[in-house]
Amino acid sequence: MIGWLVLAAAVVAMYRIADAEGKSGVLWAGLTFVICLAMAFLMPNWPIVNVALGGVVSFLVMFVYKIVTND
């Protein structure tokens, strides 16, 4: 149950960050949701850590995207 709350927090945080930077918040929130679910399936033995790592990975993806596009 706590994992779902962490997932929702990561999705909402990424939506707000993307929206504040002028990007599509829905796109980045959806990407975060997919990444978090993928991490949950790839690391099933770590209940909350897997989703939290998914949130961190999505933030890193956005960071790398901003560096590559010089935005």
N, C-alpha and C positions, 0 to 999 in steps of 0.2 A: 504494500500500500504506500509506503513512504517513497518507494521508487517511482511511482506514478506522480507523486507530488514534486519530486526532483525533476522528472521529465517535463512536467507542466511549467515549472519555474524556469527551466532552461529554454523552453520554447517561447515563453512570454518575454524573457530577457533578450533573446536573440531578435524577436519581433521589434521590441522597442529600440534596440541598438541599430538595427537596419533602418527602421523608420526615421530615427534621428539623423542618420547619415545620408538620407535621401535615396536609399535602396528600397526594393520591394520587401516589405516586412513579411508579407504572407509567404513569399518564395523562401526567404531565409528561415522562417519559422517551420515551414514544411520540411526543408532540408534538415533542420535540427531534429525534428521529430523522427525522420527516417534514419538519421545517423544514430540517435539514441536507441531506437528499436533494434538496429543492426548490432550495436554494441551489447544490448541486452541478450540477443540471441547468440552472439559470439562468445560472451563470457557469462554463462548462466550461473556460475557458482559464487559470483560476487554481487549480491543483490542490489545495493545502492551504488557501489563504486562503478559498475558498468554504465549506468545511466549518467552519472556525474562525468565520467570520462567521455561519454558521447557529447555532452554539453561543451566540454573543454575542446574536443576535436572540432566541433562546429565553429567555435570561436576562432580556432587556429585556421580553419578553412577560410573564414571571412578575412582574417588578417593577411593570409597569403594572397587572397584574391585582390585585396586593396593594394598590396605591394606590386603585384604583377600588372594590374591595370593602371597604376599611378593615379589612383582616384583619391 
